[in-house]
Amino acid sequence: MLFNSVEFIVWFLPATLLLFFQIGRFGYYRLAIAWLFAASLIFYSWWNPINLIVLIGSILFNFAIGAGLSRSPLHSSLKQAGLALGIGSNLALIGYFKYASFLAETTNAVLQTNFYLGEIILPLGISFFTFQQIAYLIDSYRGEVTSSYTLLDYCLFVAFFPQLIAGPLLHHKEIISQFTNKSIFQIQPNNFAIGLTIFAIGLFKKIVFADTVAVYANQTFATVADGELLTLIEAWIGALSYSLQLYFDFSGYSDMAIGLGKLFNLQLQINFNSPYKATSIIDFWRRWHITLSNYLRDYLYIPLGGSRKGNVRRYINLMITMVLCGLWHGAGWTFIIWGGLQGVYLLINHRWRSLQPTELETALQHPLWRHTSHWLITFVAVVVGWVIFRAPNLNIAVEMLKSMACFNGISLPESFQSDLLQTLGFQFEGWLPNLSIEIEQLDDVNEVEPAMIFTVLAIQFIVVRFLPNTQQWMNYDASISEQVSNISIFFQQQFQKTWHWQPTQFWAIVTALMTATALLNLAKVSEFLYFEF
């Protein structure tokens, strides 16, 4: 079931909320938790009921292993064996569903064998609920699970429907303790208003912003896959469109998950903090998919040694972490190379910070120049990475990057024509001579004019680059609101001061308009990008 579907918005969500608060109203708190877990199972099974076997089996197995680890003597051989069994079983589960086919294909290509595993259907959200539970096992082994969780609480922690499919990655310490707070079983008007507004913002991001540029991105990459060579502008339209699509799609999902949690009086961790405002790759990974970044830091990078054993070991640990981050996203060489590229970016960034500034750099330390140049380098590096991340294979990624680097020329309007420029190799065949982007409107297919494409991209770019993000707008997390930064600091502060969300009639109308606009575009329901991860 999708958040951006009629059955979820009209039927599932109202029924789940109504029964949850009605049961809690009469003091049956454990029954209310049980209902929320049951509703989450209904939500998860909507696409493929057989996946419930994987989810429930995983929950019961990890709860049993975690309980055993919590009761075992610290660092005993039995405890170590239990942790190895738990982590190994989880990795085997995700390895079979997510990586077995890729491994078989790679083996066949290298060894000229003919392994065939049949069609393996990937259970939705398996990467998320598996990694959440591995963290629980590790904390149980370390003795950091101080209180005994009930099976029901643990079940809801893993299966809570707002975050089950695509995060944010919840930590057991942050969420399970909230289940025992009796105030969550009563409707809190302020929380309800905040939750509805954040959900509406996320829905608007997904349907109006992400799905609009998805058409541009998909048709651009499809054009390359068909063997067409793109010009510079065409390639950058595709790359920027996908970069915006991925941000609005994933951050929109995270907003909806956070908003849904707030409807149930539960506080979920934020997952995005304006990543396209980052002025370094280090800064980017502190802003993008925050819960995954924290997870990789706490349960992979630091256990590998972090930065405690010198720079060489630090860089090796960074590379291992980011390559595995890429592999976590998907089984394919494009994901592995994307992860490795992020590791290289981070190595360069850390090394650059350790160097003493040259005289030229000192002379160029004007805040505006420094910020703008750092931001531009970071943004271009991120977009280049997304091209590899999005491409179906390496050949298409290479062709896209070649076009973005002007290997296939630039095409400008005929009005720009001159003998001098023609002699330099410019073509004059319109803005998009090789790329035709079409959309369906009222049972008809119409080509999108270049001016419309540029306008849409410009509007969305302004939103991600200069406006406050959802959390700043809603003041959902005070620490985020304090991090207003960059070249647009004055503009953002004035915007927040003037347009800061309040539980008023004005904001009720704004929320209703965003929701109505999104609902009017629900005719073509599209999945969230991170569902496939």
C-alpha positions in Angstrom: 0.0 0.0 0.0 1.3 3.4 -0.9 1.0 6.6 1.1 0.0 8.4 -2.1 -2.9 6.1 -2.9 -6.6 6.6 -2.4 -7.1 3.4 -0.4 -4.5 4.6 2.1 -5.6 8.2 2.5 -9.4 7.5 2.4 -9.7 4.2 4.1 -6.7 2.7 5.8 -5.4 5.8 7.7 -8.7 7.1 9.1 -9.7 3.6 10.2 -6.4 2.9 11.9 -6.4 6.3 13.7 -10.1 5.9 14.8 -9.7 2.4 16.3 -6.3 3.3 17.9 -7.7 6.3 19.8 -11.0 4.6 20.5 -9.3 1.6 22.1 -6.9 3.9 24.0 -9.7 6.0 25.2 -11.1 3.2 27.3 -7.7 2.4 28.8 -6.9 -0.7 26.8 -3.4 0.5 26.0 -1.8 -2.8 25.1 -4.8 -3.6 22.9 -4.2 -0.3 21.1 -0.6 -1.2 20.5 -1.7 -4.6 19.2 -4.2 -3.0 16.9 -1.4 -0.7 15.5 0.8 -3.7 14.9 -2.1 -5.6 13.2 -2.8 -2.6 11.0 0.9 -2.4 10.1 0.8 -6.0 9.0 -2.3 -5.3 6.8 -0.4 -2.3 5.3 2.7 -4.5 4.6 0.7 -7.4 3.1 -1.3 -5.2 0.8 1.2 -5.7 -2.0 2.2 -9.3 -1.5 0.8 -11.2 1.6 3.4 -14.0 1.3 6.0 -11.4 2.4 4.4 -11.5 5.9 6.2 -14.8 6.4 9.6 -13.1 6.0 8.7 -10.1 8.1 7.1 -12.0 11.0 9.8 -14.7 10.9 12.5 -12.1 11.1 10.8 -10.3 14.0 10.4 -13.5 16.1 13.9 -14.8 15.4 15.7 -11.5 16.2 13.6 -10.9 19.3 14.5 -14.4 20.6 18.2 -13.9 19.9 18.2 -10.4 21.4 16.5 -11.6 24.5 19.1 -14.3 24.9 22.0 -11.9 24.3 20.7 -9.5 26.9 20.6 -12.3 29.6 24.0 -13.8 28.7 27.2 -13.0 30.7 29.1 -10.1 29.1 31.6 -11.3 26.4 31.0 -15.0 27.0 31.7 -17.4 24.2 28.1 -18.3 24.1 27.1 -14.7 23.8 29.6 -14.1 20.9 28.2 -17.2 19.2 24.7 -15.9 19.6 25.6 -12.5 18.1 27.3 -14.2 15.1 24.3 -16.4 14.6 21.9 -13.5 14.7 23.9 -11.2 12.4 24.9 -14.1 10.0 21.2 -15.2 9.7 20.1 -11.6 8.9 22.8 -11.1 6.3 21.9 -14.5 4.8 18.3 -13.5 4.6 19.0 -10.2 2.8 21.8 -11.8 0.8 19.4 -14.4 -0.7 16.6 -12.0 -1.6 18.7 -9.0 -2.7 22.1 -10.3 -3.9 21.8 -13.9 -4.9 20.7 -13.2 -8.5 23.4 -10.5 -8.9 26.1 -13.0 -7.6 24.8 -15.7 -10.0 24.9 -13.3 -13.0 28.4 -12.1 -12.1 29.6 -15.7 -11.6 28.1 -16.7 -15.0 29.8 -13.8 -16.7 33.2 -14.4 -15.2 33.3 -18.2 -15.2 31.1 -18.9 -18.2 28.7 -20.9 -16.1 25.0 -21.1 -16.3 23.6 -20.7 -12.8 19.9 -19.8 -12.7 18.0 -19.1 -9.4 14.7 -18.3 -10.9 12.7 -15.2 -10.1 13.4 -13.9 -6.6 10.8 -11.3 -5.4 12.4 -8.8 -3.1 10.3 -8.2 0.0 9.5 -4.5 0.5 11.6 -2.8 3.1 13.9 -5.8 3.8 17.0 -3.7 4.0 15.4 -1.4 6.5 13.8 -3.8 8.9 16.9 -6.2 8.7 19.4 -3.4 9.6 17.2 -2.1 12.4 17.2 -5.5 14.0 20.9 -6.0 13.5 21.4 -2.8 15.5 19.1 -4.2 18.2 21.2 -7.4 18.4 24.5 -5.5 18.6 23.1 -3.3 21.4 21.8 -6.4 23.2 25.3 -7.9 23.0 26.9 -4.7 24.3 24.5 -4.7 27.3 22.9 -1.4 26.1 19.4 -2.8 26.1 18.8 -1.8 29.7 15.1 -2.7 29.9 13.3 -5.9 28.8 11.2 -5.2 25.8 7.9 -7.0 25.5 7.3 -9.0 22.3 4.4 -6.7 21.4 6.5 -3.6 21.7 9.3 -5.1 19.7 6.9 -6.2 17.0 5.5 -2.6 16.6 9.1 -1.1 16.7 10.0 -3.2 13.6 6.7 -3.2 11.8 5.3 0.3 12.5 3.8 1.1 9.1 5.0 4.7 8.5 8.6 3.7 8.5 8.4 0.0 7.6 9.0 0.3 3.8 11.6 3.0 3.4 12.6 4.4 6.8 13.6 6.5 8.6 15.7 3.8 10.2 14.4 3.7 13.8 16.5 3.0 16.8 14.8 0.8 19.5 15.9 3.2 22.3 14.2 6.1 20.6 10.8 4.6 19.8 10.0 1.7 22.1 10.1 3.9 25.2 7.3 6.0 23.6 5.0 3.1 23.5 4.6 3.1 27.3 3.7 6.8 27.5 -0.1 6.9 28.1 -0.5 10.3 26.5 0.0 8.8 23.0 -3.3 7.1 23.3 -5.2 10.4 23.4 -5.7 12.7 20.5 -3.3 15.7 21.0 -4.8 18.5 18.8 -1.4 20.2 18.3 0.4 17.0 17.4 -2.5 16.1 15.0 -2.3 19.5 13.3 1.5 19.2 12.9 1.3 15.6 11.7 -1.4 16.4 9.1 0.6 19.4 7.8 3.9 17.5 7.6 2.1 14.6 5.8 0.5 17.1 3.4 3.9 18.7 2.6 5.4 15.3 2.0 2.5 14.3 -0.3 2.9 17.5 -2.2 6.6 16.9 -2.6 6.0 13.4 -4.0 3.1 14.0 -6.3 3.6 17.6 -7.5 7.4 17.9 -7.4 9.0 14.4 -7.7 6.6 12.9 -10.1 6.7 15.9 -12.4 10.5 15.8 -12.9 10.5 12.0 -12.9 9.1 12.2 -16.5 12.1 14.3 -17.6 14.6 12.0 -15.9 13.0 8.7 -17.1 12.8 9.8 -20.7 16.3 11.2 -20.7 17.8 8.0 -19.5 15.6 6.0 -21.8 16.8 8.1 -24.8 20.4 7.2 -23.9 19.4 3.5 -23.5 18.0 3.7 -27.1 21.4 4.7 -28.4 20.9 8.4 -28.8 23.8 10.8 -28.0 22.6 13.7 -25.9 23.9 17.2 -26.0 25.3 19.0 -23.0 22.0 20.7 -22.1 19.9 17.5 -22.6 22.2 15.4 -20.4 22.2 18.0 -17.6 18.4 18.2 -17.8 18.2 14.5 -17.1 20.8 14.6 -14.4 19.3 17.5 -12.6 15.8 16.1 -13.0 16.8 12.8 -11.3 18.6 14.7 -8.5 15.5 16.7 -7.8 13.2 13.7 -8.2 15.2 11.5 -5.8 15.3 14.3 -3.2 11.7 15.2 -3.3 10.6 11.6 -3.6 12.6 10.3 -0.6 12.3 13.4 1.6 8.6 13.5 0.7 8.3 9.9 2.0 10.3 10.7 5.1 8.0 13.8 5.7 4.9 11.6 5.3 6.4 9.0 7.7 7.2 11.7 10.3 3.8 13.3 9.9 2.0 9.9 10.3 4.1 9.2 13.4 3.0 12.6 14.8 -0.6 11.7 14.2 -0.1 8.8 16.6 1.8 11.1 19.0 5.1 9.4 18.2 8.3 11.3 17.4 10.3 9.9 14.5 13.8 11.0 13.7 14.3 13.4 10.8 16.0 12.0 7.8 16.9 15.1 5.7 18.3 18.5 6.5 18.5 20.4 3.1 21.3 18.2 1.7 21.6 20.2 -1.5 22.7 23.2 0.6 25.8 21.3 1.7 29.1 22.9 1.2 31.2 19.7 1.3 30.6 16.0 0.9 31.1 15.5 4.6 28.4 18.1 5.2 26.2 16.4 2.5 26.3 13.0 4.3 25.3 14.7 7.6 22.2 16.0 5.8 21.2 13.2 3.4 19.5 10.1 4.7 20.6 11.0 8.2 19.4 7.8 9.9 21.4 5.6 7.5 24.5 7.8 7.9 24.2 7.5 11.7 23.7 3.8 11.4 26.8 3.3 9.2 28.8 5.5 11.6 27.7 3.7 14.8 27.5 0.1 13.6 30.2 -0.1 10.9 32.7 2.8 10.6 33.4 3.1 14.4 33.6 -0.7 15.0 36.1 -0.9 12.1 38.2 1.5 14.0 37.0 4.9 12.8 39.7 7.5 12.9 41.4 6.1 16.0 44.3 4.3 14.2 45.7 6.9 11.9 44.8 8.5 8.6 45.5 5.5 6.4 43.3 3.2 8.5 40.7 5.9 8.6 40.6 6.2 4.9 40.3 2.4 4.5 37.4 2.4 6.9 35.7 5.2 5.1 36.0 3.3 1.8 34.7 0.0 3.2 31.8 1.9 4.8 30.8 3.7 1.6 31.2 0.7 -0.7 28.9 -1.3 1.6 26.6 1.7 1.7 26.3 1.5 -2.1 25.8 -2.3 -1.9 23.0 -1.7 0.7 21.2 0.4 -1.9 21.1 -2.3 -4.5 22.7 -5.3 -6.1 24.6 -4.0 -9.1 27.9 -2.6 -10.2 26.5 0.9 -10.5 25.6 0.9 -6.8 29.1 -0.4 -5.9 30.8 2.2 -8.0 28.6 4.9 -6.7 29.5 3.9 -3.1 33.2 3.8 -4.0 32.9 7.2 -5.5 31.3 8.6 -2.4 34.2 7.1 -0.4 36.7 8.8 -2.7 34.9 12.1 -2.3 35.1 11.8 1.5 38.8 10.9 1.4 39.5 14.0 -0.7 37.4 16.1 1.5 39.1 14.9 4.7 42.5 15.3 3.1 41.7 18.8 1.9 40.7 19.9 5.4 44.0 18.7 6.8 46.1 20.8 4.4 47.2 24.3 5.2 45.7 26.9 3.0 47.9 28.4 0.3 48.4 32.1 -0.3 45.9 32.0 -3.2 43.3 30.3 -1.0 43.9 32.8 1.8 43.3 35.6 -0.7 40.1 34.0 -1.8 38.6 33.6 1.7 35.8 36.1 1.1 32.7 34.4 2.6 30.6 34.7 -0.5 33.2 33.3 -2.8 34.2 30.5 -0.4 30.6 29.4 0.2 29.6 29.6 -3.4 32.6 27.7 -4.8 32.4 25.0 -2.1 28.6 24.6 -2.6 29.0 24.4 -6.4 31.8 21.8 -6.3 29.8 19.7 -3.8 26.5 19.9 -5.8 28.2 18.9 -9.1 29.9 16.0 -7.4 26.7 14.8 -5.9 24.8 15.1 -9.3 27.6 13.1 -11.0 27.2 10.4 -8.4 23.4 10.3 -8.9 23.9 9.7 -12.6 25.8 6.5 -11.8 23.3 5.6 -9.1 20.3 6.0 -11.6 21.8 4.4 -14.7 20.6 0.8 -15.4 24.2 -0.1 -16.3 27.7 1.4 -16.6 27.5 1.9 -20.3 24.5 4.3 -20.0 26.2 6.0 -17.0 29.3 6.6 -19.1 27.4 8.0 -22.0 25.4 10.3 -19.8 28.6 11.6 -18.1 30.3 12.1 -21.5 27.4 14.2 -22.7 27.4 16.2 -19.4 31.1 16.9 -20.0 30.3 18.2 -23.5 31.8 15.3 -25.4 28.8 15.3 -27.7 28.5 19.0 -28.2 26.1 21.8 -27.3 23.0 22.7 -29.1 21.6 26.3 -29.0 18.6 28.0 -30.6 19.0 29.2 -34.2 18.8 32.8 -33.0 22.3 32.3 -31.4 23.8 31.3 -34.8 26.9 33.0 -36.0 29.7 32.0 -38.3 32.3 32.2 -35.6 30.4 29.9 -33.2 29.7 27.4 -36.1 33.4 27.2 -36.9 33.9 26.2 -33.2 31.7 23.2 -33.6 28.4 24.4 -32.1 25.2 23.0 -33.5 22.0 25.0 -33.9 19.1 22.7 -33.9 17.0 23.9 -30.9 17.6 23.5 -27.2 16.8 19.7 -27.2 17.5 18.3 -30.7 17.7 14.6 -29.5 15.4 14.6 -26.6 11.6 14.6 -26.7 9.8 14.6 -23.4 6.1 13.8 -23.5 3.4 13.7 -20.9 -0.1 12.3 -20.9 -2.9 14.9 -20.4 -6.6 14.1 -20.7 -6.0 10.9 -22.6 -3.7 12.7 -25.0 0.1 12.8 -25.3 1.8 16.2 -25.6 5.4 17.2 -25.9 6.7 19.4 -23.2 8.2 22.6 -24.4 11.8 23.3 -23.3 10.8 26.6 -21.6 8.4 24.6 -19.4 11.2 22.1 -18.5 13.6 24.9 -17.6 10.9 26.7 -15.5 10.0 23.6 -13.5 13.6 22.8 -12.8 14.3 26.4 -11.8 11.4 26.5 -9.4 12.3 23.2 -7.7 16.0 24.2 -7.5 15.0 27.5 -5.8 13.0 25.4 -3.3 15.8 23.1 -2.3 18.5 25.7 -2.4 17.1 28.8 -0.8 13.9 27.9 1.1 13.7 26.4 4.6 13.1 22.7 4.8 10.1 21.0 6.3 11.6 20.7 9.8 12.6 24.3 9.9 9.3 25.4 8.5 7.4 23.3 11.1 10.0 23.8 13.9 9.8 20.0 14.3 13.3 19.7 15.6 14.8 22.8 17.3 18.4 21.8 16.6 17.6 21.8 12.9 16.1 25.3 13.1 19.4 26.6 14.5 21.3 25.3 11.5 20.0 27.9 9.0 23.1 28.6 7.1 24.8 29.4 3.8 24.5 32.2 1.3 20.7 32.6 1.8 20.9 32.9 5.6 19.1 36.3 5.8 16.5 35.2 3.3 15.8 31.9 5.1 15.6 33.6 8.5 13.1 36.2 7.2 11.1 33.6 5.5 10.9 31.5 8.6 10.0 34.5 10.7 7.2 35.5 8.4 5.9 32.2 7.3 6.6 30.0 10.3 3.9 27.4 10.8 1.2 28.1 13.4 -2.0 26.2 14.2 -4.1 28.9 12.6 -6.8 29.1 10.1 -4.4 30.4 7.5 -2.2 27.3 7.8 -5.2 25.1 7.7 -6.1 26.6 4.4 -2.6 26.2 3.1 -2.5 22.5 4.2 -5.9 21.9 2.6 -4.7 23.5 -0.7 -1.5 21.4 -0.8 -3.5 18.2 0.0 -6.2 19.0 -2.6 -3.5 19.7 -5.3 -1.8 16.4 -4.5 -5.1 14.5 -4.5 -6.1 15.9 -7.8 -3.0 14.3 -9.3 -3.5 10.9 -7.8 -4.8 9.4 -11.0 -1.4 7.9 -11.7 0.0 6.5 -8.5 3.7 5.9 -8.6 5.9 4.0 -6.2 8.5 5.7 -4.1 12.1 5.3 -5.4 13.4 3.8 -2.2 10.9 1.0 -2.3 13.3 -0.9 -4.5 16.1 -0.6 -2.0 
